[in-house]
Amino acid sequence: MTEIRFVRLAHGQGLPAPRYESEAAAGMDLAAAVPEDAPIMLAPGARALVPTGLVLQFPVGFEAQVRPRSGLAFRHGVTVLNAPGTIDADYRGELKVLLVNLGEEDFLVSRGARIAQLVVAAVARAEVTETDALDPTTRGEGGFGSTGR
């Protein structure tokens, strides 16, 4: 099991730590660390960077992906704009979630609301090499739905 260490910032005090909500869950829920008296109102089409009050540390060779919560997307049209957002192993700033309201009604982000999920994944690093030609394949240059014909 991979260890993720975290520092809880002052505005994240009292909120739950990231945790798996079921035994086989791939993602840990992240809570909004907005002030109790200053929730964020997301109008339709609006986006906001929502603080979590957490700074993470995990081993080199891993990343943390910020992904949408399916219930928010289905019920309200609220999702993570840059999904999945990548948190690199050497980032030491606050984890913030870029939410967007693609729904038709205002959406209130209140303190402690579960706004996204965090998935930890191994990262393979690649060596990039320039060449004059690539190995041919049956598919060739077909893309953008070409295999579904």
C-alpha angles and dihedrals in degrees: 000000000000117000119227114192121196142186116216111220121219094261090052095058113127095020122116119263116245107282143167111254095204136027096255099032115137095202136053117220119246121210128215113250096201119138115273090235096042112051118173117251112208111199118202108288093015126122133199138185103236118201122226098191090233135118112193136208124188134156124286107259092051136081132193116228120207108214136177123264108241094219093057091047094047100041101034109013090242115142144153107276099211096037119207096028112195124225108197121218092245097051113111102174127104116290107243128179121222103218125186128191108223090166130098099246136057114270123209118215104202131184112286095013112148100242107167144350131248119221120189115213137177115247125217113207118214135206110227115217126184116223139170095237142013130220111271122244135193090247094051114170095344112131144141096059098331093132093055096066 
